[in-house]
Each structure stands twice: as structure tokens, then as C-alpha cells.
Amino acid sequence: MPEQTRPAVALPVTGFLRQSQVLVFVPFSKSTLWRRVDDGSFPAPVKLSSNITAWRAEDIKGWITARGG
């Protein structure tokens, strides 16, 4: 039986990412994500509507790049 592989996921150049999408690209949990947002060591999300919070793809890419990723 052939081994199944997951397709590579690329960080978009622009646009917005929801929490579950951000967690694909960062090496920590949901709780740590919010703790880092609160202490300023991770980019803050933007409120797109009353029920939708997302991060700018550019901010996530910049954070990853700054850490040598």
C-alpha cells in the first residue's frame, strides 16, 4: 500500500489567516499563541467583524523571517 503524504501548505503572500491556519505555521499551541500576542512577542490579530479575528499574512511571514525561518 503506498504511503500517503500531506500536501505542502504554503503561507500566503497577502491576505488574512484565522487562528487554525496560523497554528499550522508556528511551533506552539493556541494558548501560547494568545499569551505571546498579549505580551507583544507575536503580531496582534485584527478584528474583521464582531465574530472574526484574523492575522495579516504579511505579519506572520515577517515574524517567521525574523526568527530565521
N, C-alpha and C positions, 0 to 999 in steps of 0.2 A: 504494500500500500504506500503511495507516495506521501512524503511529509508535506503538510500544509504550512505555508508561510503567510504571515500577515503582510499586507502591502505596506510599504513605507509611507509614513504620514509626513507631509511637508508643512512647515509653518508658512501660512500665507504672508505675502509681502505687505498687503494692506488689509484693512477690514477689522472686524471685531471677533473676539473669541469668548465664548462662555466658559464658566468655571471648569466644566468637564473637559473642554478642549485644551485649556491652559494646563491642566494637570497631566496631559499627555507629554508635554514638553519640559516640565520642571521635575526635579528629583525629590519632591516632597508631597506630603499629604494635604488634604483640604484644610485641616486645622492649621497646619504650618503655613500654608498659603495666606490665610487670613491674619495669622499672627505677624507674618512678615509685612503684609500690607499695613497693618496697624502700627508697626514700629518703623515703617518707612524704608525697609530694606528690599521691598518688591514694589513694582509700579502699582499705583492705585487704579481700580477699575472706574469706569464711567457709568452713570445711570442713564440708560437709553429710554426707559419708561418706568412707571411705578413698580413693575414686576420684573424688569430685565436689567441686569448688571452685566457688563462685559469689559474686557480689556482690549486696548488697541494692539493689534498685531505688531505694529512698529515698536511699541513699548516693550513687549515680551522679547522680540528679536534683539533689541538693544540691551536688555538685561542679560540675555544669554551670551551675547557677544562680549559684554564687559567682563564676563566670567571665563572667557577663553573658549566658549562653546561654538 
